[in-house]
Structures are given as structure tokens and as C-alpha cells.
Amino acid sequence: MGSDIVGQFAREDDLIVEPLIYEDGYVRVPSGPGLGVVLDEDALTHYTVESGDGGGPSCWMVS
């Protein structure tokens, strides 16, 4: 997708602990350190793909 900001509308689950807040047609900028979000380690583990189609490496992996 061109913009991943609408991920919660197109996906089964988010990979962040606290959801983004939509207000008056805009997304409020998260206030935490770094990018402002905390990754959901359990969700990352759950959705990790160990091998791609045909047994080759996947597009991304969590190690």
C-alpha cells in the first residue's frame, strides 16, 4: 500500500501496543520516544514468517 497509516483498517492486527488515535480526520502524532510507538513483541512473533513461498527466505523476519 502507498501509505501504511491505515493498517488497522486493512489488517487483522496491529504490530504496536497502543493504537494510533484519529482525531478530526488526522492521526495524532504519538508522544513516546523514537517513533512514538511500542512494538507488540507477541504480535511480531505470531506473524513472523520463517520461510517464503517455495521454501526460500521470507521478506522479513524477527530474530
Helices and strands as residue ranges (DSSP letters): G 4-6, H 7-10, E 22-23, E 26-27, H 41-47, G 53-55
